[in-house]
Amino acid sequence: MKKQVTQSGKYISDISVAYGWSKDGAVSKLREKGFYEYVDKDLNDGTGSSQYVYIGYKRTDDPSKAITNIMMFLYGDGEKEQMELDGISYTLSDDVNLNRHCLASSADIFLYYTKNPEAGDPITSLYCSEKIVNNKLTKLGIHNTAKSTGGGSGKNADCDLNKEAGGDTIYLVMVSQPSANLVSSLFGNGSFVVIG
């Protein structure tokens, strides 16, 4: 029987992308790198690809070590360790194309992240959605869909992680704990908890 390993921490501190010939193979690669939590969605779902691609993450209780934004850089950008967008530096998670082994015409998509507080509030959880999240929480900046940097979609367009791959439409959604200033301006000085 496998021992279940769990991590503690309120915020997401590190993120990794892994692939394998099965879900278990991809998740095993994440665990080998110390990523025991993952978004339970194959990012190649519906593409016909023989590769399964999963996103794993680590946690921290220190908001200064938390990831504050995730961007998808498209096409030829994946060779760079660092990218800059609007004056904020983003780091390549892994040199793994999220559309690995998909159609030859599919977009090359690489996941980058930042811990710069100017990019947003600390991220508390991640999930995938088939639709662009657009609700009151989006307007408050609490739920945000990962954006792309271009590649025909335009800068800051919501990024379908199966862009041009012929598979399911998949968006990565980031959930953030709202800042104290935002909460007090919206709800007064009472308490407010986001469960993500």
Disulfide bonds with the S-S distance in Angstrom:
none
